[in-house]
Amino acid sequence: MESQVAEFEVAISDAVNGSLPNRDTPEVQVIVKAAQDELRRLLRRRLEIARRIGTVKQTIAGLCNLIGDDEPGSDKRAMRRRASRRREQELQP
């Protein structure tokens, strides 16, 4: 994978310097495949990070609910409505 990324970087450098190869050559096909592989890898990482962010948000919301319920004189129904709205917003794309 690292050699493909290096080839991709070299090809970009060559293109910037004015020596753009024919798109049908094997070198260009290798570079395109490396770029596609890198994009897939980055998209997978983004999905994993988004899942982790969702987990952390749920944890924070749960802790806020626990702490909020222990506060004397707090309006528990209002806190539950806010938490419910927050969860609905998080689920929206």
N, C-alpha and C positions, 0 to 999 in steps of 0.2 A: 504494500500500500504506500509506504514512504517513497519508493522509487517512482511510483505513478504520480504522486503529488509533486515530486521533484521534476519529473518530465513535464507536468502541467505548468509549473512555474517557469521552466526554461522556455517552453513554447510561448508563453505569454511574453516573456522577455524578448524573444526573437520577433514576435509580431509587433511589439512596440518599436523595435529597431528597424522594421521595414522588411523583414524576410518572412512573410507569411507563406507557409507551405500550402500545397493543394489539399483541399478538404477530403479528397478520396485516398490520400496516402495512408499507409498503415500507422505512421507516426501520429497523424491527426486523429485517427480513430482511437488510438491508445489514449491520447490526451482527453478526448471527449468522454471516453469510458471512465477515466480517472476522475474527471470533474463530476460525472454523474454519481459515481461511487461516493465521492466526498459529500455531495449534496444529500444523498440518502443517509449517510452517517450523521450529518448535522441535523437533519430532520428528525431522526430517531432520538438524538440527544435532546432536541427541543421538546419532543413529546415527553421524555422522561423528566425533564425539568418542570414542565407544566404540571405533570402529575404530582411531583414533589411539592410544588407551590400550592396546589389544591389541598394536599394533606396538611401542610403547615397552616393554611388558612382555616381548615376545619378544626385543627387543634387549638388555634388561637380563639376561634369562636366558642368552642366548647369550654375553654378555660375562662373566658369572659362570662359565659353563662353561669359557671360554677361560682365565680367570685361575685358576680352580680346578685345571685340568689342569696348569698350570705350577708349582703348589706341590709341593715335594718331600714325599713321604710321605702325600699325600692319598689317600683311598679313592675312586678314580674311579668304581667301580660304584655306590657310595652316592650320589655326586653325580648320576650319570645317572638313578638311580631317582627322586631328588627332582625333578630337572628334568622327567622324564617325568610324574610325578604332578602337578606344577604345570601342565603343558600340558593334561593331562586335565581338571583342575579349571577351567582357563580356557575350555575348550570347552563345559563344561556350562552350560545356560541359567540 
